Amino acid sequence: MKTNYLKIGLLSIGFGLLLLGSCKEEAYEIPKAKDGLQNDIIKRSLGPNVVGATIDFAYAAAILPDQGKLTSIAVEASIAGDEGTVLENKSYYTISTGADVGVVVGDPATVNGNSTEVKFTKDTSASTLRYSYKIPAAAKGKSVTFTFRARSSNGQEIALKTEAYAIRNMDMALDLIGKDGAACFFSVADLKWYTATEAAANPDKIDLIYLYRPLPTVTYAHSLVAPTTDASYLPSFTLPVGLTNKTKIVKAWTVRDQQLARLQYSVFVDDVDLKDKSFIDAPDFAINLKAESGLWLQTADGKYNAYVFVNSVNNTTKEMKISVKRLQVK
């Protein structure tokens, strides 16, 4: 028995030494940079690609210092971007705190048709530029691609083409302010608020009415109701003649679309969400709405489905700020 224990002990020591030998750390070596001009790209934006929003990229290019310097970076979109499309002339790096720091490396970008270019004025062999593409109405329902190019002083040129990005069919409108007693009539078709006079002149366009009522017996507060709702949901309110749209409304307390909210949420309402939303037995009112709440709605003619996000409410000024995604479904 003693002999067996001894053998086992020796085997264990030997196996341990073998493991130690096999786990020995290898010395770290800095990867050797490749010859020639190199490039890479990262898409920085998230969520559905909607007209009026942006698609954001970071494009990096580099070449060994003894082989040359960067002379220009350019990007060409298959569909020209809207006003606000920009290729920055700053190269960004991240410091220890996580903050991004930009350093000017070239002249402001020049635009020629679908192409935007930055020409370098700094002596640099590596740079990362940011590109923001403002989605135009012309791209709605289509796909857009981007081709990034870099050039170096030794005459080299390199290009990188992105995948195709589908642009959604829905529309988006941000920060629309309704005011009780003033511009409190909302049109989904026009994505705007109307006054009572304007609503009376365009009765078929009015889908929602905003009211603020600090009632003592009922929790009403900030509310959005259809013109056809019961009179009890229109307290102390005179409805203009001719408003007859029975809008279907479904509360959505937990849907906080990031593109509408522009807050920390990672939730996105997309075309399919609007298209497939059911409004069976939906009421025509939504009372006591809070900031960061929302609602789904369908217009009386069934032409539009929409999602409305409440950005903020103000008891003093009797105002509600909303942002909207809308899809034509009929």
N, C-alpha and C positions, 0 to 999 in steps of 0.2 A: 504493500500500500504506500509506504514511504517513497519507494522507487517510482511509482506511478505519479505521485504528487510532484516529485522532482522533475520528471519528464514534462509534465503539463506546465510547470512553472517556467522551465527553459523554453518550451514552445511559445508560451505567452510573451515572454521577454523578447524572443526573436521576432514574433509577429508584430509586437509594438515597435521595435526598431525599424522593421520594414515599412510600417505605416508612417513613422516619422520621416523616413527617407523619401517616401512617395509624396508626402504632403509639403515638402520643402518648397517655399515660395520662390518663384522664378523672378529674376530682376525685371522691373518694368521698363519697357522701351517705348519711347515716343514714336507713334506711327510715322513712317516715312511718307512725306508729301509726294503726291503724284506729279509727274511732269505735265506741262501744258496747262491750259486754262480749264478750270473746273467750276461747276455751278450746282446749286440745289435750291429747292423751293419748299416753303411751308405755307399752307392755308391757315390763316389766323382766325377767321370768322366762323361762327356756328349758326345753325338754324336755317330755315327755308330762305331761298333767294327770292326776295320780293322787290318789286319796283319801288324805288325810293330808298331802299336799304343799300348796304355796301357789301362787296366781297373783298376781303382783305388778305394780302399775301406778304410774306417776307422772302426776298430773293437774295441769295448769297452767291458771290463770284470771287474767285481767288486764283492767283498764279504765283509761282515761286519768284521771290524778288530778283534773283539773278537771271530770270527769263523775261521779265517785263513788268509793266505796271498796268492797272486798269485805266482805260480811256473813256468808256461809256457803258451804261446799262440802259436798256430800253425794253418796253413791253408793248405788245400789240394785241388789242382785243378784237375778236371776230365781229363784234357789234360795238360801235363807238359808245363810250360811257357818257353819262349825263354830267352836267356841271357839278363839280365837286370831286370828280375823278382826279387822282393825283398820285404821281410817283415822287416820293420825298427825296430830297438831295442830302439827306443825313444818313450816316451809317450808325446803327444802334448796337450797343453792347450792354450787358447786364452787370451791375455792381453787386457787391456782397449782400446788400439789403434787399435785393430783388428788383430794384428800380431800373428802368431802362434809360440809358443816357445816349443822346443823339449828338453826333459830330458832323458838321457840314463838310462834305467831301467834293461837292461839285456845284455848278450853277443851277438855279431853279429849272425844273423840267420844262421842256418845250413840247408842244403838242402839234402833231401833223396828221390830221385825219384820225384814224383809229390807233395811232402809235404815239407813245409818250417816251421821251428820252432825257436822261441826265448825263451831261458830259462832265467828267471829273476834272477838278482843278487842284486837288490834293495829290501828293505823291504817295499813292497807296497800291498795295498788291492784293488786298483783301477787303471786301466791303459787303454789308448787308443792307439793302434798301427796302423800304416798305411801300407797297402799292395798294391803293384803295380805289376800287371800281364802284362808282355810283350807278346802280342799275337803272337804265332808262326805260321809258314806256315802250320803246320800240322792241325791247327784248322780251316783253311779256309773252309767256306761253312758248318761248323758244329756248334754245340752249346757247351758251356762250363759252368760248375757249380763249385762252391767253397764251401767247408765245413770248417768253422772256429771252433776251439776248444780252450777252456781255462781249465787249471787245477789249483787247489789250494792245500795248504799244508795240509788241512784236508781230502784229498783224493777225493774230489769232482771233477767231470769233466762235462762240458757242451758243447754242440755243436749247431751250427746254419748253416743250408745249404741255399745257395742263390737260386734264380730262375735261369733258364737256359738263358744264354746270347748268342744270335745268332751272329756268326762271318760272316761278309759279304764276298761276292765272289770277290769284287773289290780289286785291288792292289793299293798301294800308294807309291810314291817316293818323297822325300823332297830335296829341295835346290840343284837342278841340274843346273850347270852354263854353259851357251852357250856363246861363244866368236866369234864375227865377224872376219872372216878371219882365224879362227883356228877351234876349235870344234864347228861348227855352224850347223851341220846336226843332227836332232833329230829323234830317232827311238822310236815309241810308243811301239812296241813289246818288245824291250830291255830296255826301260826306261833309255836311255843314249844318250849322244851327241857323234857324230863322227866327225873326221877331213875329209877333202876332199879326202884324200887317202883312208881312211877307208870306206867312203861313196861309192867311186868308186868300192871298193871290195865287198860291200854289198848293191847294189843299190835298191833291193827290200825291204829293211828294212827302208829306209829313208822316213819319212812322213812330216817333217817340215824343213825349212831352216830359220835361224835367221840372220837378217842383221840390221846394224845401218847405216843410211844415213841421215846426216843433209842437205837435199836438199834445195836450195834457193827458188824454185818455188812451191814445193809440200811438204805437211806435211807428211813425211814418218817416220823419226826417227827410233824407235825400232819396228821391224816388224817380223812376223812369216808367212811364205808363203809355199805353196806346191811346189814341184818340177815342176809341170805342169802349174803353174800360168803364165799369160802373161808376156812377157819379160819386160814390163813397170814396173812390180812389182819386178823385179830383176835388179835394176840399177847397172851398173859397176860390174857385177857378171858373172863369168864363171861357168856354170853348168857342173858338172862331167858327163861323158857319162853314160847312162844307167838308170838315175833316172827318173822314169815315174809315180810315185804314185800321183794320184789326190785326195788329202786329202780334206774332206769337213770340213769347218771351220765356226763357228758362234760366234761372239763376245758376251761376257758376262760381261758388265761393272759393274753390281751391285751384282754379285754373289761372295761373299768373304767367302769361306769355312774356318771355324775356324781351322780345323786340318791341312790345308795347309798353312794358313796365320799365325796361332799361335798368333793372335792379339785378339782384344776385341769382335769380331763378334760372334754372336750366330747362324750362318748359317752353315748347313752341307749338302754336296752333298752325297747322298746315292745311293745304287744299283739301286733303282727304277728310280731315276733321270737320271742316265746314260742309263739305258735300254730303257726308254720311250722317250728320246730326239729325236726330229724330225730334219732331215737334208735335207729336201726337198728344192731344189733350193739353197742350201748353196754354197757360193763362195769358192775359194781355196786360199784365202789370208786374212790377218788381219794386217793392217798397223797402225802405230802410237799408239802402245800399251804403257800403262802407268803402273807404279808400282801400285799394288793392283787391276789391271784389270784382265780379264781372258778370256778364250774362251773354247767353246765346240768343239770337233772334232770327226770325224769318219774316220777310215783308209780306203784306197782305196778298199781293199778287203772286207770291212764291218765286219771284225773280231772284231775290238775293237771300243768302244766309250770311250771318255776320257774327263776329265775336266782339263784344265791347268790354274793354278793361277800364275800370275807374282808377285813374291816376291819383286823384285827390278830390276832397270835398271841403267846403268852407262854410261854416255856419254863419259867420259874420257877413260875408258878401253874398251868401246864398248862391254859391257857384259849385259846379261840378266839372272837372277836367277829365275827358275821356280820350282813349285811343282805340282805333277800330281796325279789324281785319274783315274784309268783305269779299265774298265770292259770288259771281253770277252763276246760278244753278239752273236757270230756265231761260 
